[in-house]
Every structure is written in C-alpha cells, then in structure tokens.
Amino acid sequence: MTLPRSTILAAVFAATGLSGCAIGPDYVKPAPIGSVAMAAWVAPLPHDGRSGELIDWWQRWGDPVLIDLLAQAQQQNQTLAQSSARITQARASYRAATSALLPSFTANASDYRSKGGQSALITSGPQSAQFAPGTSETQRNQSLALDAAWELDVVGGARRGREAAAQRALARESDWHDARVSIAAEVAATYVNLRACEVLLGGYRIDVASRAETARLTKLKVDAGFEAPANAALTDASAAEARTRLAQQQANCDLSVKSLAELTTLDETQLRAKLIAKTAKLPTPTGFAISAIPAAAISQRPDIASAERELMAASNDIGLAMADRFPRVSLTGSIGFSEDSGSGYNTRGRTWRYGPAISLPIFDMGRRAANVDGARARFEESLATYQGKTLRAVREVEEALVRLDSAERREKDANTALVGYQQFLTASEARVREGAGSLTDLEEARRAVVQAQGVAVGVTLDRLVGWINLYKAVGGGWSAANPNNDVEAKR
C-alpha cells in the first residue's frame, strides 16, 4: 500500500506541533526529611561575640605559611585536576546531547570503476544455440552529494536528554568546588597537626633531658650508698621510655610533612624550607558564624548541590526512556551530482531526494518498558542518596559543633593547669637555688609541666580541628547562588 505524500506530511506537521511539551515527570524539589526540617541546631553555636564571615576565613588565621600551602594545593593537587577533567567530559556530553536536537549534514563522494565481460548469442538452426565470448568493458561511476537528516523531537525525549546532561555538567562543577573545600580542610588539618606535633616534640626533648638527669643523679646516690640499685634501674628504664616517645613523636612529625608534600606536590626539601618560619607555632584563627537554620547551612554545601543535580538528571532520564516508546519522525534529503560512463555511453546530471520517515515501535519483548522501570528505579536511588547526604550533612555540622564546644570548654581548664604547674616549677627552681630543694623533685616538677603542656596543646589542636571540620561541614563558604564565592576562589 502506498500512502499519499500529503498524508505523511500531515502526520509530520502534527507531530511537530506536539513537540512543544516534553514527556516524563517535571522535577519537584523533595521536601526536607528528618532532622533537616528542624528550625535550629541542637548543639551550641560557637559565636561568643568573636565570629566573622566565612569568606576569606583562612586569611584571618594569621599564618602566611598556611596560606601559601593552601594556594599551592589549590593549583597543583591531582584531585582537583581529576575533577576538572570530569567537568570537561560532562560539558562534552551536554554538547553532544544538544546536537541531537539539530539537523546533521554529511558530504559523500565516490568514484567507482568496474570491468565485466559480454557474451554474444549465436544460432545455427531452429533447435540449436550457443554463446560466444565477447569483449570486456570498463565502466565508471562518479558521484558527489550532500545529505541532510533531522530527527524531530516529537515528544521531547531529546530535550530531556539535553537537560539531564546539563544537570550532570553542573553536578561535576559542584564536585569540583567540593574537592576544593575538602582539600583546603585536609591541608589545614595536616598543617595544624604538624605544628602541634612540633610543640609536643619540644616538650618530649625536655622530658628526655629531665629523665636523663634524674637517672644520673640516682646513679650518684646509688654509688654513694644512699639509694638501692633497683632505683637506678628504674630511672634508666624511665629515661629509655622517654627516648622511645621522642623517637615516635619525631616520626609522627615527619609523616605529617610527607602528607603535606603529597597534598601540595611540593618537593619535601622545598616544603621544609617553607615550614621553618612557623616551627612549633599553632595558628590562632577567628571563628565564623553559621546560620541557626540547618536548611540554610546545608544549601551551602557543594556536595548536596551535586546530589540534587544528579537527582534532576535522573528525573529527566525517565522522560528520555519514555520517549523511546513513541514513534520517531525524521526528515531526510540529499542533493548532488552523478555521472556514469562506459563504452559508447555517458550519462550525467544532478540528483536530489527528500521526504519524511516515520519509525513506529510495535513489539520489543518489553525492552522499552523495562528501560522506563529502570529509569524510575534510578531516580528513587538518587532520591535516597540525596536525602541521605542531607541527613549526614546535618550530623556532620552537629558533631563539629559538639566537639568544638567541648574543646573550647576544656581549653580554659587545660591552660589553668599548665599555668599552675609552671608556677610550681618556678618555685622548685627557686628552692634548689637556695639549697633547700631536691633535684629529683625539680625534675618531677619539670616533667609535670611537660605533661600539662601536652594536654593543653592537644586541647588547642582539638579546637582548631573542630573549626576546620565545621568549615568543611558548612560548605567552606561556597554558595549555590554564587558558586565562585568560596574561600579558595578568592586567591
């Protein structure tokens, strides 16, 4: 049966008129669930009248060495390079999805030659005949044509595919910002751990010297008969134990340096030269304020923005799968030139063709329906991922607030204890100078100061790491409304 061209064209124009809407569900932002919907943080907010904006927060740490290392990591870290490459891939996928909505043009050229034999029919009578070989002939065909094809987006499947690709490209950009925040937090945490390690290392050296002096004095007493030999063995063991702790602490500091070398891609010799300027000095950052509404803080996290972009893309994938179950309408055409030549003939002229084509899926053993079900299931998976990340984000902020509050409350007591032990040490030194004190008691007082200093440094480190964790938990100053508005982008 031959369909009239008018009927086919009418069907094409009708399909084109339907292409104003896209098939499949339109994305609707999920309502917050669980603790995300609460009106305020449960944990105390660490403002205390000394908070500031998160933008340029690192600049207020008062440590140019840290700022230099942060900038180096942002420029050279391989994790960021990987994230940047993923952005390029996603943008290329978006361009490819966009091209599906536009006509395509293809130029074709050919030049064929062929050679074949001819046979002559010879008759010798009414009842007999035979074939005699003839001469071979060379034939040539040349053609040049420009072909055009355009598949109409009848039900909007291609537009859904383009939108999905666009959302995934935006998700990769959010991933890049998330990597920037994570790298900054990791560099800062490693740096403050190194500085705390260096402070403790100095205390351990004093401890080693103190225990060695105690062992020397005890040995003199044993030799004079005032102490039992077992006491000398005890002080020697104590000195050896202190040297073991010192060696372990030195190894911890060296490991932190190597971690910084990896994060910043600096040569270790060059890195150590940079670190000398602030050896054993912990930075003193100013705090920052966070919103009292969890949803506002969560919206500032690039990983949450990325998860929502993936959810949007999954929603569009449903429409893309549904569109595959509908007819496809294409317009094709070609214009060109062709020439055929052979022995005794030559034909040439222009060629053209155009017309619509309709493809209608009839039976595929349920493949297309299964693809739609799979797309819906992937959307549900993405929704669960998004909601899980939002809940985890609230937990991370709450945990950072609790630990920060605990460190700030403990820090005062730890410093009070350190001051008290230092005063006792000063008094012990004065008694020894006056001849009324014991050298052994003096060394015990010195070791007490070292231990109190270790506790105080540990609490200060907890506070600094708490601020770093809070910085990361609230998105590091990134904002979905202004994705370039993060701390590192200012450098």
HELIX and SHEET records of a PDB file:
HELIX    1   1 ARG A    5  LEU A   18  1                                  14    
HELIX    2   2 GLY A   34  ALA A   37  5                                   4    
HELIX    3   3 TRP A   57  TRP A   61  5                                   5    
HELIX    4   4 PRO A   64  GLN A   76  1                                  13    
HELIX    5   5 GLN A   78  SER A   99  1                                  22    
HELIX    6   6 GLY A  157  ALA A  224  1                                  68    
HELIX    7   7 PRO A  229  THR A  264  1                                  36    
HELIX    8   8 GLU A  268  LEU A  275  1                                   8    
HELIX    9   9 ILE A  276  LYS A  278  5                                   3    
HELIX   10  10 PRO A  294  ILE A  298  1                                   5    
HELIX   11  11 PRO A  302  ALA A  323  1                                  22    
HELIX   12  12 ARG A  367  ARG A  433  1                                  67    
HELIX   13  13 LEU A  439  ALA A  473  1                                  35    
HELIX   14  14 GLU A  488  LYS A  490  5                                   3    
SHEET    1   A 2 SER A  51  GLY A  52  0                                        
SHEET    2   A 2 GLY A 287  PHE A 288  1                                        
SHEET    1   B 4 SER A 104  GLY A 125  0                                        
SHEET    2   B 4 SER A 128  LEU A 152 -1                                        
SHEET    3   B 4 ARG A 328  GLY A 342 -1                                        
SHEET    4   B 4 TYR A 345  SER A 359 -1                                        
END                                                                             
